[in-house]
Amino acid sequence: MNTSFLKKLDLHKKNDGTWTGLKSMKSDSYIDSYSPVDGEFIGSVSVTSRKDYEKVIKTASKAFEVWREIPAPKRGEIVRQYGEALRKHKEDLGKLVSYEMGKSLQEGYGEVQEMIDICDFAVGLSRQLYGLSMHSERPYHRMYEQWHPLGIVGIISAFNFPVAVWSWNAMIAMVCGDVCVWKASEKVPLCAIACQNILQKVLKANKVPEGVSCIITGDYTVGEWMTTDKRIPLISATGSTRMGKIVGTKVAERLGRSLLELGGNNAIIVTPSADLNLVLTGALFGAVGTCGQRCTTTRRLIVHEDIYEEVKAKLTKAYGQLKIGNPLDSKNHVGPLIDKAAVQNYLNALKAAEEQGARILVPGGVLKGKEYASGCYVKPCIVEAENSMPIVQHETFAPILYLLKYSGGVENAIAIQNDVPQGLSSAIMTTNLREAEKFLSCAGSDCGIANVNIGTSGAEIGGIRW
């Protein structure tokens, strides 16, 4: 495996300067990163101690006092320069994302492109931080609204989007005058180091104070230091619903603010009028893209009984044509799961589905052989099930698609879709305008994202309400 991109991103076997890139902090404890692609050791990242955490927060707090005084358009200019730096490093950073996380190379490049896009978006916002002016009920008075930065923004990101999610938060926060402390997933620590290395060069060239962007590294206990820290007024966390409940509770206890982007038991409704070519494309990519490790992954396909058998046959045939292997090879459609723990969760879910009476339509399993030496490659599978089954109600972060049948009108399919605890993304495949409008109405999908004639995966920069 050619890993020259690691050197180009200033990544070495051991990374001690994890929090700013300007001053190193020696550590006795390290997180080792192994690639799920080939099982090879990539490098180590120092674990943040409690003492070092305090140093990070104090340095970030001091930097905030200077950063907030810099005019917003000038802060935007620095973000613009970071976007340009990302353009130069897109290929190498995209390869690192693919190699350390396991998603396809095109998805790795796409994630870096999302970083570039949010930089462009943030630059525009830096000149549009408007407030309202209002008429006062008192004579000779005027009222106006002016937005002020909060301070430190704590960002907790998940392994499946190791760079994009941080940038969505950090670039907006920076143009608003906030500083950031990033706790990246311990499963993909080198991606965070690479982003920080690139950003620090831009900040240093602009003589920005040390501490505007910091990294802390470790397991969930390091994240807990942030969620309970009154010095951090806003926590943005991405991960499972279970994690979100914990973070939301901890932050609320100290009257802090939180932004939570959690899991989704996402469904596509397929009505009798649907274009089946769109159905196959949307369902296939939605279910197996990133090996099912997206918060917007398609996990349930709700198909009308009139076309159920036809959809089942076409989808089964399409699954038989999937190529599974090294995600850096563009010929492959599906890469590995993140680690062996994820593989075990996948196997446990399939076992539970059978025990609960589901029928395995396209069998799963762990792939063996030299090219699958990491032990993280599994077969995407389809399971015929009922929505009421406990395993279907649960979000399994793996390429398992539950095939569900509905009868009657589209309102019955919508009721099935909404009858799960999670509600992130959704889609309907139909050429019937009334069905589409029903799905989009207040009596329709209860998810944050509702798509028509495209799959559940993905979200657009301009559609995110910050």
C-alpha positions in Angstrom: 0.0 0.0 0.0 1.5 3.3 -1.1 1.1 5.7 1.9 3.2 8.6 0.7 0.2 10.8 1.4 1.0 10.5 5.1 4.3 12.2 4.7 2.8 15.0 2.6 0.3 15.7 5.4 3.2 15.9 8.0 2.0 12.7 9.7 4.7 10.6 11.4 4.6 7.4 13.3 4.1 9.3 16.6 2.3 12.6 16.8 2.8 14.5 20.1 1.8 18.0 19.1 -1.8 17.2 18.8 -3.6 20.3 20.1 -2.2 23.2 18.2 0.7 22.0 16.1 2.8 24.8 17.6 3.7 23.4 21.0 4.1 19.7 21.7 2.8 17.9 24.7 4.7 14.7 25.5 2.6 11.8 26.6 3.0 8.4 28.2 -0.2 7.2 26.5 -1.0 6.8 22.8 -3.8 5.7 20.6 -2.7 3.4 17.8 -4.5 3.8 14.5 -4.8 0.7 12.3 -6.4 0.8 8.8 -9.5 -1.3 8.3 -8.5 -1.5 4.7 -5.5 -3.8 5.2 -5.1 -4.0 9.0 -1.8 -2.2 8.8 -0.5 0.1 11.6 -0.6 3.8 10.4 0.6 5.8 13.4 0.0 6.8 17.0 -1.5 9.9 18.6 -0.9 11.1 22.1 -3.8 10.9 24.5 -4.7 14.2 26.2 -4.2 14.1 30.0 -6.3 16.1 32.4 -3.4 18.5 32.9 -3.0 19.0 29.2 -6.8 19.5 28.8 -6.6 22.4 31.3 -3.8 23.9 29.3 -5.8 23.6 26.1 -8.9 25.3 27.6 -6.9 28.1 29.1 -5.0 28.8 25.9 -8.3 28.7 23.9 -9.9 31.1 26.3 -7.0 33.5 26.0 -7.1 33.2 22.2 -10.8 34.0 22.2 -10.2 37.4 23.7 -8.1 38.4 20.7 -10.0 36.4 18.0 -13.4 38.0 18.8 -12.0 41.5 18.2 -10.8 40.7 14.7 -13.5 42.0 12.2 -15.7 39.2 10.8 -14.7 39.7 7.2 -11.0 39.4 8.2 -11.9 36.2 10.0 -13.6 35.1 6.8 -10.4 35.8 4.9 -8.5 33.4 7.0 -11.2 30.7 6.5 -10.9 31.4 2.8 -7.2 30.7 2.9 -7.9 27.4 4.7 -10.3 26.5 1.9 -7.5 27.2 -0.6 -5.1 25.0 1.4 -7.6 22.2 1.4 -7.9 22.4 -2.4 -4.1 21.8 -2.6 -4.3 18.9 -0.2 -7.6 17.4 -1.4 -6.0 14.3 -3.0 -3.8 13.4 0.0 -6.4 14.2 2.7 -9.0 12.3 0.7 -6.7 9.2 0.6 -6.1 9.5 4.3 -9.9 9.6 5.0 -10.4 6.5 2.8 -7.4 4.6 4.3 -8.0 5.3 8.0 -11.8 5.2 8.0 -12.4 2.7 5.1 -14.9 4.6 2.9 -14.4 4.6 -0.9 -11.8 6.9 -2.3 -14.5 8.9 -4.1 -16.3 9.4 -0.8 -13.0 10.4 0.8 -12.5 13.1 -1.9 -16.1 14.1 -1.5 -15.7 14.6 2.2 -12.8 17.0 1.7 -14.8 18.8 -1.0 -17.5 19.3 1.6 -14.9 21.0 3.8 -14.0 23.3 0.9 -17.6 24.0 0.3 -18.3 25.0 3.9 -15.3 27.3 3.8 -16.8 29.1 0.8 -20.1 29.2 2.6 -18.6 30.6 5.8 -16.6 33.3 3.9 -19.9 34.6 2.5 -21.5 34.6 6.0 -18.6 36.6 7.4 -20.0 39.6 5.6 -23.6 38.8 6.5 -23.8 38.6 10.2 -26.8 40.9 10.2 -29.1 41.8 13.0 -32.6 43.3 13.0 -33.6 46.9 13.8 -37.0 47.3 15.5 -39.4 50.0 16.3 -39.6 50.8 20.0 -42.8 51.4 22.0 -41.0 54.1 23.9 -40.5 57.6 22.3 -37.1 58.6 21.1 -35.8 55.0 21.6 -34.5 52.6 19.0 -33.8 48.9 19.3 -31.4 46.8 17.3 -30.1 43.3 17.4 -26.4 42.5 17.4 -24.9 39.0 17.5 -21.9 38.2 19.7 -19.6 35.2 19.8 -20.1 32.6 22.6 -16.5 31.7 23.3 -15.2 28.1 23.1 -17.2 25.7 20.9 -16.6 22.1 21.7 -16.8 19.7 18.8 -17.2 16.0 19.2 -17.1 14.1 15.9 -17.7 10.5 14.9 -15.5 8.1 12.9 -17.7 7.9 9.8 -17.1 11.5 8.7 -13.7 12.1 10.2 -13.1 15.6 8.7 -16.3 17.1 7.2 -18.4 17.3 10.3 -15.7 19.1 12.2 -15.4 21.7 9.4 -19.1 22.3 9.2 -19.0 23.4 12.8 -15.5 24.9 13.0 -15.6 27.2 10.0 -19.0 28.7 10.9 -17.8 29.1 14.5 -14.6 30.8 13.4 -16.2 33.5 11.2 -18.6 34.2 14.1 -15.6 34.9 16.4 -15.6 31.7 18.4 -12.6 29.4 19.0 -12.9 25.6 18.7 -11.7 22.6 20.7 -12.1 19.4 18.7 -12.5 15.9 20.2 -12.2 13.6 17.2 -13.1 9.9 17.3 -10.3 7.8 18.7 -10.9 5.5 15.7 -9.7 8.0 13.2 -7.3 10.3 15.1 -4.8 10.9 12.2 -7.5 12.6 10.1 -7.9 15.2 12.8 -4.1 15.7 13.1 -3.9 16.2 9.3 -6.7 18.9 9.3 -5.0 20.6 12.2 -1.6 20.6 10.5 -3.0 22.3 7.5 -5.0 24.9 9.5 -2.1 25.7 11.8 0.0 26.8 8.8 -2.7 29.2 7.7 -3.2 30.6 11.2 0.5 31.0 11.8 1.0 32.8 8.5 -1.7 35.3 9.5 -0.2 35.7 13.0 -3.4 34.4 14.7 -3.0 33.6 18.4 -2.3 30.0 19.4 -5.5 28.3 20.6 -8.0 29.4 18.0 -8.2 25.8 16.9 -7.3 23.0 19.3 -7.5 19.2 19.4 -7.9 16.9 22.4 -7.6 13.2 21.9 -8.8 10.1 23.8 -11.8 8.0 24.5 -15.3 9.1 25.8 -13.8 10.3 29.1 -12.0 13.1 27.4 -15.2 14.1 25.7 -16.9 14.1 29.1 -14.5 16.8 30.3 -15.9 19.1 27.7 -19.6 18.3 28.2 -19.3 19.1 31.9 -17.1 22.1 31.5 -18.9 25.5 32.1 -16.1 27.3 30.2 -17.5 25.7 27.0 -20.9 27.3 26.3 -21.7 25.2 23.2 -21.1 21.6 22.5 -21.7 20.2 19.1 -21.8 16.3 19.1 -22.3 13.8 16.3 -22.9 10.1 17.0 -25.4 7.6 18.2 -28.7 8.4 19.8 -27.4 6.8 23.0 -24.5 9.2 23.0 -26.7 12.2 22.3 -28.9 11.5 25.3 -25.8 11.5 27.5 -24.3 14.6 26.0 -27.6 16.5 25.9 -28.3 15.8 29.6 -24.8 16.7 30.8 -24.8 20.0 28.9 -28.3 20.9 30.0 -27.4 20.3 33.6 -25.1 23.3 33.5 -27.5 25.3 31.2 -25.1 25.0 28.3 -26.2 24.8 24.7 -25.9 21.7 22.5 -26.1 20.8 18.8 -26.8 17.1 18.4 -26.6 15.3 15.0 -27.5 11.7 15.9 -28.4 8.4 14.2 -31.3 7.6 11.9 -33.3 4.5 11.2 -33.9 5.9 7.7 -36.5 4.6 5.3 -37.4 4.9 1.6 -41.1 4.5 0.7 -41.7 3.0 -2.7 -45.2 3.6 -4.1 -46.8 1.7 -7.0 -46.1 4.7 -9.4 -42.3 4.8 -8.6 -39.6 4.8 -11.3 -37.9 1.5 -10.4 -34.6 2.7 -11.9 -34.5 5.5 -9.4 -35.5 3.1 -6.6 -32.6 0.7 -7.4 -30.0 3.5 -7.5 -31.2 5.3 -4.4 -31.7 2.2 -2.3 -28.5 0.5 -3.4 -26.2 3.4 -2.7 -28.2 4.5 0.4 -27.9 1.0 1.9 -24.3 0.0 1.1 -22.5 3.3 0.6 -19.8 3.7 3.3 -20.6 0.1 4.2 -23.8 1.2 5.9 -21.9 3.6 8.2 -23.7 6.8 7.6 -26.2 8.5 9.9 -28.3 8.9 6.7 -27.9 5.3 5.5 -31.0 3.6 4.1 -31.9 0.9 6.7 -35.5 0.2 5.7 -37.2 -0.1 2.3 -41.0 0.1 2.6 -42.5 -1.2 -0.6 -46.2 -1.4 -1.7 -47.5 -4.9 -2.1 -48.4 -4.4 -5.8 -44.7 -4.0 -6.7 -43.0 -5.7 -3.8 -42.0 -8.9 -5.6 -40.6 -7.0 -8.6 -38.6 -4.6 -6.4 -37.3 -7.6 -4.4 -36.1 -9.4 -7.4 -34.4 -6.4 -9.0 -32.7 -5.5 -5.7 -31.5 -9.0 -5.0 -30.0 -9.1 -8.5 -28.2 -5.8 -8.0 -26.7 -6.9 -4.7 -25.2 -9.9 -6.5 -23.2 -7.5 -8.6 -21.6 -5.6 -5.8 -17.8 -5.6 -5.6 -16.4 -5.6 -2.1 -12.7 -4.8 -1.5 -10.0 -2.1 -1.0 -11.9 1.2 -1.1 -8.9 3.0 -2.7 -9.6 0.8 -5.8 -12.3 2.6 -7.7 -13.6 -0.7 -9.1 -15.0 -1.6 -5.7 -18.4 -0.5 -4.5 -18.1 -1.4 -0.8 -15.2 -1.1 1.6 -14.8 -2.4 5.2 -16.5 -1.7 8.4 -14.4 0.5 10.8 -13.2 -2.3 13.1 -13.9 -5.8 14.4 -16.3 -4.5 17.0 -18.5 -3.2 14.3 -18.3 -6.6 12.5 -19.5 -8.3 15.7 -22.4 -5.8 16.0 -23.3 -6.7 12.4 -23.3 -10.4 13.1 -25.3 -9.9 16.3 -27.9 -8.0 14.4 -28.3 -10.7 11.7 -28.6 -13.4 14.4 -31.2 -11.3 16.3 -33.2 -10.8 13.1 -33.4 -14.6 12.5 -34.3 -15.2 16.1 -37.1 -12.6 15.8 -38.6 -14.3 12.7 -37.1 -12.3 9.9 -36.0 -14.0 6.7 -32.5 -13.5 5.3 -33.0 -12.7 1.6 -29.5 -11.9 0.6 -27.1 -13.6 3.1 -24.4 -11.7 5.0 -21.2 -12.9 6.5 -17.5 -12.0 7.0 -15.3 -12.2 4.0 -12.1 -14.3 4.2 -8.9 -14.2 2.1 -5.7 -12.2 1.6 -7.4 -9.1 0.4 -9.7 -9.1 3.4 -6.9 -9.7 5.9 -8.1 -6.9 8.2 -11.2 -9.0 9.1 -13.4 -6.0 8.7 -15.0 -6.8 5.3 -18.7 -8.1 5.4 -21.3 -8.8 2.8 -24.2 -6.3 2.4 -27.4 -8.2 3.1 -31.2 -7.8 2.7 -33.6 -9.0 5.4 -37.4 -9.4 4.9 -38.9 -8.3 8.2 -41.7 -6.6 10.1 -41.3 -3.0 11.3 -42.4 -4.0 14.8 -39.4 -6.4 15.3 -37.0 -5.0 18.0 -34.0 -5.4 15.7 -35.7 -3.3 13.0 -36.5 -0.6 15.6 -32.8 -0.5 16.4 -30.2 1.3 14.3 -27.3 -1.1 13.3 -24.4 0.8 11.8 -23.8 -1.8 9.1 -25.0 -2.7 5.6 -28.2 -4.4 6.6 -31.3 -3.4 4.6 -34.7 -4.4 6.0 -37.4 -5.0 3.3 -40.9 -4.2 4.5 -44.2 -4.5 2.8 -47.2 -2.1 3.0 -50.7 -2.1 1.6 -53.3 0.6 1.0 -52.5 4.3 0.6 -49.3 6.1 1.2 -50.4 7.2 4.6 -50.0 3.6 5.7 -46.3 3.6 4.5 -45.7 7.0 6.2 -47.0 5.5 9.5 -44.6 2.6 9.2 -41.7 5.0 8.4 -42.4 7.2 11.4 -42.9 4.3 13.8 -39.3 4.1 15.0 -37.5 6.1 17.7 -35.1 7.8 15.3 -35.9 10.5 12.7 -33.0 11.9 10.7 -33.5 11.3 6.9 -36.3 9.8 4.8 -37.3 9.5 1.1 -40.3 8.6 -1.1 -40.1 7.2 -4.6 -43.3 8.2 -6.5 -44.4 10.0 -9.6 -47.7 10.9 -8.0 -47.7 14.5 -6.9 -50.4 14.0 -4.3 -48.3 11.3 -2.6 -45.2 13.5 -2.7 -47.0 16.4 -1.2 -48.6 14.2 1.5 -45.1 12.9 2.4 -43.8 16.5 2.7 -46.7 17.8 4.7 -47.0 18.2 8.4 -48.9 14.8 8.4 -46.0 13.2 6.4 -42.4 12.4 7.3 -41.4 13.3 10.8 -37.7 13.3 9.8 -35.3 16.3 9.6 -34.7 15.5 5.9 -37.4 14.5 3.6 -36.4 13.6 0.0 -38.5 13.0 -3.1 -37.2 10.6 -5.8 -33.6 10.5 -4.4 -32.2 8.3 -1.6 -31.7 9.1 2.1 -28.0 9.6 2.0 -26.3 13.0 2.1 -27.2 16.6 2.9 -26.4 19.9 1.3 -24.4 22.7 2.8 -27.0 25.4 1.9 -29.8 23.4 3.5 -28.3 23.2 7.0 -29.8 25.7 9.4 -27.0 26.9 11.8 
